[in-house]
Amino acid sequence: MIQPDLPAPRALPAQLALPTLATLPGRSRRRWLRQGVEGLLGGLALTLVGRPGTAFAQVDHSGGDPLASMQWPRLRHQFIGDEPMQFNPAIEVKGPPMADDAMSVPLIVDARRLRGLGQEIDRIVIVADRNPVQHIATFMPRKAHPVLALRFRLEQASPVRALVRTVSGQWHVGQTWIDAAGGGCTVPGTSRSDGSWARTLNQVQARLFPDILQGRGARLRLRVMHPMDTGLVAGIPAFHIEELELRDSARQLWWRIELHEPMSENPLLTFELEQRPPGPLTLRGRDNNGNRIEQEVKG
């Protein structure tokens, strides 16, 4: 189809033509430029931030973390992956509001409320978001309650979490915030400084206490002498206990725990056993240099 020729548009009369930048007086030109720049910046800010009340205005880069930690999405991917998870107040994580000694921060993790809801616990992973080495320990209770007390190193103020996996593959996460002056992971321990670690390496102190409240269980408190070097101090490579486990005379496993660099020097651990052992137990383990740990634990 042939389009008819259209007449060329005619220029507006001079009195109706819009002013151009070149034709504006100096003061008007500056005002025009200022208004144009302000309008451009305002539009850009609206594009980046979004309109108030819209979802785009409240982008959450922490992945829904109650403590708004930017490290959480990566931690979730590393330790949980694609398995289902939820933040659950039934997972109790207790520590001091402020760490007086960043090289020995006390922590208690308690998932008994979750077990009371019929959920069997597979393992408990303990992490500190802002530590240079985030993984503190992984605890696998078998004939122990899902309760663990320990001490760890904290490099700076950080969320500290317990990632609890049930046997069904569901993760439940509890957390707390602990302030710290800093430096807990990058300073050598006392036994490393004075050289005493070589005389006491892998010696074990352990004691069982009766459960006075429930009557049938027992509390096990143990300390293993080890410098637990993080590898973050110049000239001192990483040197730490990797694994401990407790078995009875029938070789049945009562619990297993994996320890990592942020654990405090000479780790002090407390476990709650479901029943009082009928006989002696044996603690076995090793460090990352292959040194063995073995100690009989009597009731």
C-alpha positions as CSV (number, residue, x, y, z in Angstrom):
1,M,0.0,0.0,0.0
2,I,1.4,3.4,-1.0
3,Q,1.5,5.9,1.8
4,P,0.6,9.5,0.8
5,D,3.3,12.1,1.1
6,L,2.9,14.0,4.3
7,P,3.8,17.7,4.5
8,A,6.9,18.5,6.5
9,P,6.2,20.0,9.9
10,R,6.3,23.7,10.1
11,A,8.5,25.6,12.6
12,L,6.7,27.4,15.4
13,P,6.5,31.1,15.3
14,A,9.4,32.7,17.2
15,Q,7.0,34.0,20.0
16,L,5.8,30.4,20.6
17,A,9.1,28.5,20.3
18,L,10.4,26.8,23.5
19,P,13.7,28.3,24.8
20,T,16.9,26.3,24.4
21,L,19.8,26.2,26.8
22,A,21.8,28.5,24.5
23,T,19.0,31.1,24.4
24,L,18.4,31.3,28.2
25,P,20.0,34.1,30.2
26,G,22.9,33.2,32.4
27,R,20.9,33.1,35.7
28,S,18.0,31.2,34.1
29,R,20.4,28.7,32.5
30,R,22.0,27.9,35.9
31,R,18.6,27.4,37.4
32,W,17.5,25.2,34.6
33,L,20.6,23.0,35.0
34,R,20.2,22.8,38.7
35,Q,16.6,21.7,38.5
36,G,17.5,19.1,35.8
37,V,20.3,17.6,37.9
38,E,18.1,17.5,41.0
39,G,15.3,15.8,39.1
40,L,17.8,13.2,37.7
41,L,19.3,12.4,41.1
42,G,15.8,12.2,42.7
43,G,14.7,9.7,40.0
44,L,17.9,7.6,40.5
45,A,17.3,7.5,44.2
46,L,13.7,6.4,43.7
47,T,14.9,3.7,41.3
48,L,17.5,2.3,43.8
49,V,15.5,2.6,47.0
50,G,12.0,2.1,45.8
51,R,8.8,3.7,46.8
52,P,8.0,3.6,50.5
53,G,5.8,0.6,51.4
54,T,6.9,-1.5,48.4
55,A,8.8,-4.8,48.7
56,F,11.7,-3.3,46.7
57,A,12.2,-0.7,49.4
58,Q,13.0,-3.3,52.0
59,V,15.5,-5.7,50.3
60,D,16.8,-8.1,53.0
61,H,20.4,-9.1,52.1
62,S,20.6,-11.2,55.3
63,G,18.2,-13.9,54.0
64,G,15.7,-13.3,56.8
65,D,18.2,-13.6,59.6
66,P,16.7,-12.2,62.9
67,L,20.2,-10.7,63.7
68,A,20.5,-9.2,60.2
69,S,23.9,-10.8,59.6
70,M,25.3,-10.4,56.0
71,Q,27.3,-13.6,56.6
72,W,24.2,-15.7,57.2
73,P,23.3,-16.5,53.5
74,R,26.8,-18.0,52.9
75,L,26.8,-19.9,56.2
76,R,23.4,-21.4,55.3
77,H,24.6,-22.5,51.9
78,Q,27.8,-24.0,53.4
79,F,26.3,-25.9,56.3
80,I,22.6,-26.5,55.3
81,G,22.5,-26.3,51.6
82,D,19.1,-26.9,50.0
83,E,17.6,-28.7,53.0
84,P,14.6,-27.1,54.7
85,M,15.4,-24.9,57.7
86,Q,13.7,-22.5,60.1
87,F,14.7,-20.1,62.9
88,N,13.4,-21.8,66.0
89,P,13.2,-20.3,69.6
90,A,13.2,-23.9,70.9
91,I,17.0,-24.0,70.2
92,E,18.6,-22.2,73.1
93,V,22.0,-20.6,72.6
94,K,23.3,-18.8,75.7
95,G,26.4,-16.8,76.1
96,P,27.5,-13.6,77.8
97,P,26.4,-10.3,76.4
98,M,30.0,-9.2,76.4
99,A,33.0,-11.6,76.3
100,D,35.3,-10.6,79.1
101,D,38.0,-12.9,77.7
102,A,37.7,-13.3,73.9
103,M,40.0,-16.4,74.0
104,S,37.6,-18.3,76.3
105,V,34.0,-17.4,75.8
106,P,31.5,-19.7,77.6
107,L,28.6,-21.0,75.5
108,I,25.6,-23.4,76.2
109,V,23.5,-24.9,73.5
110,D,20.3,-26.7,74.5
111,A,18.0,-28.5,72.0
112,R,16.0,-30.6,74.5
113,R,12.8,-28.6,73.8
114,L,13.0,-29.7,70.2
115,R,13.4,-33.3,71.2
116,G,10.5,-33.0,73.6
117,L,8.4,-32.2,70.5
118,G,9.2,-35.6,69.1
119,Q,12.2,-34.6,66.9
120,E,15.2,-36.8,67.2
121,I,18.5,-34.9,66.8
122,D,21.1,-36.0,64.3
123,R,23.7,-33.3,64.9
124,I,24.3,-29.8,66.2
125,V,26.7,-27.5,64.3
126,I,28.0,-24.4,66.2
127,V,29.3,-21.5,64.2
128,A,30.3,-17.8,64.7
129,D,29.4,-15.6,61.7
130,R,32.3,-13.2,62.0
131,N,35.1,-15.4,63.1
132,P,37.9,-15.9,60.5
133,V,37.2,-19.6,61.0
134,Q,33.5,-19.8,61.5
135,H,33.0,-23.5,62.4
136,I,33.5,-24.1,66.1
137,A,32.2,-27.7,66.6
138,T,29.8,-30.4,65.5
139,F,28.1,-32.5,68.2
140,M,26.4,-35.8,67.5
141,P,24.4,-36.9,70.6
142,R,23.5,-40.6,70.7
143,K,23.0,-41.6,74.3
144,A,23.4,-38.0,75.4
145,H,20.9,-35.2,75.6
146,P,21.3,-32.6,72.9
147,V,22.9,-30.2,75.3
148,L,26.5,-29.0,75.2
149,A,28.6,-26.5,77.2
150,L,32.0,-25.3,75.8
151,R,34.4,-22.4,75.6
152,F,35.6,-20.9,72.3
153,R,37.6,-18.1,70.8
154,L,35.8,-15.0,69.4
155,E,37.6,-12.6,67.1
156,Q,35.0,-9.8,67.1
157,A,31.4,-9.1,68.1
158,S,29.3,-11.7,66.2
159,P,26.2,-13.8,66.0
160,V,26.8,-17.2,67.4
161,R,24.5,-20.0,66.2
162,A,23.5,-23.6,66.8
163,L,22.3,-25.3,63.5
164,V,20.4,-28.4,64.7
165,R,19.6,-31.1,62.1
166,T,16.9,-33.7,62.9
167,V,17.1,-37.2,61.5
168,S,14.3,-36.3,59.1
169,G,16.6,-33.7,57.5
170,Q,15.0,-30.5,58.9
171,W,17.2,-27.8,60.3
172,H,16.3,-25.6,63.2
173,V,18.5,-22.6,64.0
174,G,19.0,-20.8,67.3
175,Q,21.3,-17.8,67.8
176,T,22.6,-15.2,70.1
177,W,24.7,-12.0,69.8
178,I,28.0,-11.7,71.8
179,D,30.0,-8.5,71.9
180,A,33.8,-8.8,72.2
181,A,36.8,-6.5,72.3
182,G,38.4,-8.7,69.6
183,G,41.6,-10.7,68.9
184,G,40.5,-14.0,70.4
185,C,41.6,-16.0,67.3
186,T,44.8,-14.2,66.5
187,V,46.7,-14.3,69.8
188,P,48.7,-17.4,71.0
189,G,47.4,-19.2,74.1
190,T,49.2,-19.3,77.5
191,S,50.6,-22.8,77.1
192,R,52.0,-21.9,73.7
193,S,53.6,-18.8,75.0
194,D,55.3,-20.5,78.0
195,G,56.0,-23.8,76.2
196,S,54.1,-25.9,78.8
197,W,51.8,-27.5,76.1
198,A,54.5,-30.0,75.2
199,R,54.5,-31.5,78.8
200,T,50.7,-31.9,79.1
201,L,49.6,-32.6,75.5
202,N,46.4,-34.7,75.3
203,Q,46.2,-35.3,79.0
204,V,42.6,-35.8,80.0
205,Q,40.7,-34.8,83.2
206,A,37.2,-36.3,83.3
207,R,34.5,-36.7,86.0
208,L,31.0,-38.0,86.1
209,F,28.4,-36.4,88.3
210,P,25.0,-37.9,89.2
211,D,21.9,-36.1,87.8
212,I,20.3,-35.0,91.0
213,L,17.2,-33.5,89.4
214,Q,16.1,-36.4,87.1
215,G,17.9,-39.2,89.0
216,R,18.8,-41.5,86.2
217,G,21.2,-39.5,84.0
218,A,24.7,-38.2,84.6
219,R,26.8,-35.1,83.8
220,L,30.2,-35.6,82.2
221,R,32.7,-32.8,82.4
222,L,36.1,-33.2,80.8
223,R,39.1,-31.2,79.9
224,V,41.7,-32.2,77.3
225,M,45.1,-30.4,77.4
226,H,45.9,-29.0,74.0
227,P,47.1,-25.6,72.7
228,M,44.4,-25.5,70.0
229,D,46.4,-23.3,67.7
230,T,44.2,-21.6,65.1
231,G,46.9,-21.1,62.5
232,L,46.2,-17.4,62.4
233,V,49.3,-16.4,64.5
234,A,52.5,-15.8,62.6
235,G,54.9,-18.7,62.7
236,I,52.4,-21.1,64.5
237,P,50.6,-23.5,62.2
238,A,47.1,-24.8,62.9
239,F,47.3,-27.5,65.6
240,H,44.0,-28.6,67.2
241,I,41.9,-31.6,68.3
242,E,39.8,-32.9,65.5
243,E,37.6,-35.5,67.1
244,L,36.5,-37.0,70.4
245,E,34.1,-39.8,71.0
246,L,32.8,-41.7,74.1
247,R,32.0,-45.5,74.0
248,D,31.1,-48.1,76.5
249,S,32.6,-51.5,77.1
250,A,30.3,-53.0,74.4
251,R,31.7,-50.4,71.9
252,Q,28.4,-48.6,71.7
253,L,28.7,-44.9,70.9
254,W,27.4,-42.4,73.5
255,W,28.4,-39.3,71.6
256,R,30.9,-37.9,69.1
257,I,32.1,-34.3,68.7
258,E,34.2,-32.7,66.0
259,L,36.3,-29.7,67.2
260,H,37.7,-26.9,65.1
261,E,40.3,-24.1,65.4
262,P,38.1,-21.6,67.4
263,M,37.8,-23.9,70.4
264,S,39.6,-22.5,73.4
265,E,42.9,-23.7,74.6
266,N,42.7,-26.9,76.7
267,P,39.0,-27.5,75.7
268,L,36.5,-27.8,78.6
269,L,33.3,-29.7,77.6
270,T,30.2,-30.6,79.5
271,F,27.7,-33.3,78.4
272,E,24.4,-34.5,79.8
273,L,24.1,-38.3,79.5
274,E,20.6,-39.9,79.3
275,Q,21.5,-42.5,81.8
276,R,24.2,-43.3,84.3
277,P,26.8,-45.6,82.6
278,P,26.6,-49.2,83.9
279,G,30.4,-49.5,83.8
280,P,33.5,-47.6,82.7
281,L,33.5,-45.6,79.5
282,T,36.4,-44.9,77.1
283,L,37.2,-41.5,75.6
284,R,39.1,-41.6,72.4
285,G,40.2,-39.0,69.9
286,R,43.0,-37.5,67.8
287,D,44.4,-34.1,66.7
288,N,45.2,-32.9,63.2
289,N,48.8,-34.1,63.7
290,G,47.7,-37.7,64.3
291,N,48.4,-37.7,68.1
292,R,46.0,-40.0,69.9
293,I,43.8,-39.4,72.9
294,E,42.6,-42.2,75.1
295,Q,41.3,-42.1,78.7
296,E,39.0,-44.4,80.7
297,V,36.1,-42.6,82.4
298,K,34.8,-44.2,85.6
299,G,31.5,-43.5,87.3
